[in-house]
Amino acid sequence: MAGVLAAALLVMFDRWRRGSFVFGAALLVGAVLRAFIPSSQAGLLQVRGKPFDVTVMATVGAVMLWLAASIDSLGTD
């Protein structure tokens, strides 16, 4: 949640590329945590089954990182 909050703050202060990068990284960290933490302790990381959660979070995180790195900044960070 701290990563998502940091990403939101960065986007709020017009640092959308950095915010997108932090959000994508937070999703990848969430995917790794979901993969290794037991379902009884997963809390908000648990939405559906473990394979589904890990796959979706890792995919969306990787796409966010790719977008943040590939889109031209147009003069902003």
VENHU-V276986 format. One line per field, one symbol per residue. ss: DSSP state (h for helix, s for strand, l for the rest). Layout:
ss: ???
This chain:
ss: lhhhhhhhhhhhlllhhhhhhhhhhhhhhhhhhhhhllhhhlhhhllllhhhhhhhhhhhhhhhhhhhhhlllllll
